[in-house]
Amino acid sequence: MNDFDDNSPATPPKAHSRWLLWSSWLLGAASLAGVVALALHFSDAEVFARLLKQVEPAWFALAVLLQLLTYVLQGQIYRLVTKAGHASLPLAKAAKLGLLKLFFDQALPTYGLSGTLAVTAAFERLLIPRPVVIACLVISLLSYLFAYVLALGLALGIVIIEGHATELLVVAFALFTLGSLALALGIALLAGRHTHLSLWGLAERGWIKRSLATLNQADVALTRNPRLLAAATGLDLGIMLLDATTLWVLVLSMGVAAPWSGVFAGFMLASLLRSIGVTPGGLGIFEGAAVTALHWAGIAIPVALSATLLFRGLSFWAPMVPGVLVSRSALLMPRTGRTKPQRK
């Protein structure tokens, strides 16, 4: 329902949001083109074409399988929480919810908020109780942050041992780690608890008020369950390891031997820059950082760029079409039917 009349300035904000969205995509496309152009400047275009043609099908099939497993693990996180909340969620539907969140997070650069909102709506259409839904999303976010900190710590150790660490890189890792832990702690403390931030005037801000109201609805018994959080963190860490291994397998598919540790560190560095970027899915930013980091690991620029582009094809571009289809079916399906959960 629109709260504005025909003479109100309701359209400009929407037009402004669309302009920001298209601008972010254009900026990402320009950044990606710049990365490719710069790589071609230091190498021969024929080398890239030859590398892409000699990709071994068996290795590429393994890379596809690894990416499919990431959706299974993401869905399993949702299933763990819903099962603890005495609600039923089949693995296939849980994996679709994981794909749904990935699609919205990549298509709309809102730092994960768009995917979270979309998954919330899809969960409610599955008739899962709202306290369980919010707890599921809270635990999913907390487990992601904790897993990210663990993976970043491992990657930083690898970079330091290999002698590629700079003061700027260490500071960036440290700040991001501290910020992630602070955010996780704040969410954990606020989830399922009525706060009194209005004393400082913080709750007067619309988005803060809505966020707190949502967090207050979380099932405290689930969000305060350490075993559940630990299991979800392990699954999220598995997703990151699968992504890094996918990139490593794509390097191997071109007949180039590379240390898994170096590829993993490069992947996490690129992921860090992607997380703080302003383009959808870190478009252009991730590619540039990944190529640079893989080159640090001793991988030639043509191989690094080819593997990175193939990885982004599997992890970023390929899910777009099924993401659209899943979003339509998940957000437009009726609220009644076989999807009704079984309550104990």
Secondary structure, DSSP 8 states (H G I E B T S, - for coil): ---S-TTSS-HHHHHHHHHHHHHHHHHHHHHHHHHHHHHHHTS-HHHHHHHHHT--HHHHHHHHHHHHHHHHHHHHHHHHHHHHTT----HHHHHHHHHHHHHHHHHS-STTHHHHHHHHHHHHHTT--HHHHHHHHHHHHHHHHHHHHHHHHHHHHHHHHTT---HHHHHHHHHHHHHHHHHHHHHHHHTT----GGGGTGGGSHHHHHHHHHHTTS-HHHHT-HHHHHHHHHHHHHHHHHHHHHHHHHHHTTT----HHHHHHHHHHHHHHHHT-SSGGGTTHHHHHHHHHHHHTT--HHHHHHHHHHHHIIIIITTHHHHHHHHHHHHHS-SSSTT-----
